[in-house]
Amino acid sequence: MSKVSKTDWKRLSEMDDKDIDTSDIPELDDAFFQNAELKVPSKQPVTLRIDSDVLVWFKSQGQGYQTRINKLLRAYMESQQR
């Protein structure tokens, strides 16, 4: 991993399950799992030519610029399918 985790993994590994507050997470019942679908997005590595100023702008927004570009392309694709 290139990113340094800010999570206190030692403290978490020493924590008991009973000490974790899950009050804001609803229990999943059998009905949830009957209707659940596993969807794994498959991403393809591509070479894409983008104007340098556009790429600089996306990168200036911080980490995740490729994901943001993908979301915009997906939104455009979905709008054209209507």
N, C-alpha and C positions, 0 to 999 in steps of 0.2 A: 504494500500500500504506500502511496506517495503522501497521503495525508496523515497527520498525527492526530490520533483520537483524543478528544477532550473528556472522554468517559472515564470515570474512576472504576476501572475493571476490578481492581483488588477489593474495593468496598462492596461492589455488586456480587462478586463471587463468594464473599463471606456472609451475604445477606440470606436469611431464610425466606422461603416463598410466602410464609404467613406475614412477613413484614412489608410486602409489596402492596401498596394501595391500588386496588382494582375497582374501586367504587364507581369510577366514571366510565367503566367498560362494561357493556351489557353482556350477559351470559349468552353463549351461542347454543341454541337448542337443536334438536334433530331436524326441525323444519328448515333451518338455515343450511345444514349440510345436505339435505335432499335436493335443494335448489342451487347449491354452490357449483361453480364451474371454475376450473383452473385454466387461466389464459396466460400463457407465457409469450411475451412479445419477442419476436425474433428480429434482431437488428442486423443489418448488413453493413460491413465497412465499405465505404465508397470514397472515391476522389471526386470532389465537387469544386468547381471554380466559382468563387464568390468575390465580388468587388472588395478590394482591400479595406476601404472605409467601412463597409458593412461588417466585415469580420472584426475589425478593430472595435466597432461599437458593441457588437455582441460580447466580445471578450472583456470589454470594459465593465460590463454588468456583473462580472464575477464568475465564479465557478458554475458549471452547468450550462454554459453557452450552447453546447451542442444539443442538449436536451431542449432548450428554449427554441432553437432553430427547428428541431424536429416537431415540437408542438405547433409552431406556426405553420409549418408545411402540412401537418395533419389537419389543422383547422381549415386551411385553404382547400385541401383535397375533399374534406367532408362538405364544405359549402358548395363545391362544384358537383357533387353527387346528388344534390337535392333537385 
